[in-house]
Amino acid sequence: MRTWEQAWQQALYDERGFYRRPEGPAGHFATSAQGSAAGLLAEALLELAAREGLRRVIDIGCGRGELLTALADLTAERDPDLGLLGVDVVPRPDHLDPRIDWLASPGGADLPDLGGPRDALVLAHEWLDVVPCPIARADEDGTLREVLLDEAGAEHPGAPLTGSDAQWADRWWPGPYAPGEAVEVGRARDQALAGLTSTIGSGLLLVIDYGHLTDTRPPEGTLVGYRDGAVCPPAPDGSCDLTAHVAMDSLRLEVCTQREALRELGIDGTRPPIEQARTDPAGYLAALSRASHAGALTGPGLGDFLWGRRRITADTTR
Ligand SMILES: C[S@@+](CC[C@H](N)C(=O)[O-])C[C@H]1O[C@@H](n2cnc3c(N)ncnc32)[C@H](O)[C@@H]1O
């Protein structure tokens, strides 16, 4: 028997793991960081970096460098010295802009040492939701037991949660639990983020993910698979992504919605005035496309994504 945390780690990150496949995440699902709205997200991140006086962007779990490519395009003329570093579990893709540096990573909670970069915007866009965590389910008495998987992938109740996982559940996802209720134990994500924080010299840590807060925890749990653009049962066999929403408040970041964050950075879905279509058709079309991407990033769904931020200074408690 394996725990979900072990099975999940193997399925995504061992040598034949899902995330090592040549097609990369974009071959299976769309995110704001690699779709047609990536340019607008990149624009918002540049604004944030400029406001914070940051001189490099480090993208943890960067897929195949899609968002970094958008950042390289936007800054090619106006800020060619902005540092760009991608971190993911595969070697550097050949086609990338030469300005983009790359570090290969083990995957999941494990990261390479970033070497204490200073003045860095360290972004984790949909990284923590694919960091494996223990899954527990309440038994008939409402006691949380870690879920175990047999060889065939069938679930079985294990021992009651103890130690740091039990403490995490008490603090961040408290009962009483109805029989069958699931808890995705975010202790593993908290530790992964602490590990990342410990390798940053100074700057801003920015976690963007789908998540929940203490008063909105989903009783059924959120673990699902993604394959070929569709949601599928979470099979821990390397054939699909495995993802569960992030308990954002236990990360101890300053949290707001993506909608709020982007509006504050000047991105909203205001459409251009219709008269512009006559006087400046090309400008009108460009503004319309921008408004539609802004609408997608701030609307229901993507707009509900959570942004968690933490400033890191030389004396930040790690
Ligand atoms: C859901 S995808 C998101 C990709 C991209 N950030 C985006 O939003 O389109 C998660 C990515 O995180 C990567 N990843 C997972 N654990 C990692 C780790 N420890 N270090 C680097 N990358 C990791 C995966 O390989 C995958 O590319």
The ligand as a Tripos MOL2 file, in Angstrom:
@<TRIPOS>MOLECULE
LIG
   27    29     1     0     0
SMALL
NO_CHARGES

@<TRIPOS>ATOM
      1 C1          0.0200   22.9230  -13.5000 C.3       1 LIG1
      2 S1          1.5520   23.0580  -14.3080 S.3       1 LIG1
      3 C2          1.6970   24.8170  -14.4430 C.3       1 LIG1
      4 C3          2.6640   25.2690  -15.5160 C.3       1 LIG1
      5 C4          2.7390   26.7780  -15.6890 C.3       1 LIG1
      6 N1          3.2080   27.4470  -14.4870 N.3       1 LIG1
      7 C5          1.3910   27.3300  -16.0590 C.2       1 LIG1
      8 O1          0.7160   27.9230  -15.2120 O.co2     1 LIG1
      9 O2          1.0020   27.1210  -17.2130 O.co2     1 LIG1
     10 C6          2.6780   22.6940  -12.9950 C.3       1 LIG1
     11 C7          4.1220   22.7360  -13.4020 C.3       1 LIG1
     12 O3          4.9040   22.6790  -12.2160 O.3       1 LIG1
     13 C8          6.0320   21.8770  -12.4920 C.3       1 LIG1
     14 N2          6.6240   21.4650  -11.2200 N.ar      1 LIG1
     15 C9          6.1090   20.6710  -10.2720 C.ar      1 LIG1
     16 N3          6.9610   20.5530   -9.2310 N.ar      1 LIG1
     17 C10         8.0480   21.2810   -9.5430 C.ar      1 LIG1
     18 C11         9.2630   21.5590   -8.8760 C.ar      1 LIG1
     19 N4          9.5600   21.0820   -7.6700 N.pl3     1 LIG1
     20 N5         10.1500   22.3410   -9.4970 N.ar      1 LIG1
     21 C12         9.8870   22.8470  -10.7140 C.ar      1 LIG1
     22 N6          8.7530   22.6340  -11.3890 N.ar      1 LIG1
     23 C13         7.8370   21.8520  -10.8170 C.ar      1 LIG1
     24 C14         5.4650   20.7710  -13.3430 C.3       1 LIG1
     25 O4          6.4810   20.0590  -14.0040 O.3       1 LIG1
     26 C15         4.5510   21.5680  -14.2660 C.3       1 LIG1
     27 O5          5.2250   22.0330  -15.3960 O.3       1 LIG1
@<TRIPOS>BOND
     1     1     2 1
     2     2     3 1
     3     2    10 1
     4     3     4 1
     5     4     5 1
     6     5     6 1
     7     5     7 1
     8     7     8 2
     9     7     9 1
    10    10    11 1
    11    11    12 1
    12    11    26 1
    13    12    13 1
    14    13    14 1
    15    13    24 1
    16    14    15 ar
    17    14    23 ar
    18    15    16 ar
    19    16    17 ar
    20    17    18 ar
    21    17    23 ar
    22    18    19 1
    23    18    20 ar
    24    20    21 ar
    25    21    22 ar
    26    22    23 ar
    27    24    25 1
    28    24    26 1
    29    26    27 1
@<TRIPOS>SUBSTRUCTURE
     1 LIG1         1 GROUP 0 **** ****
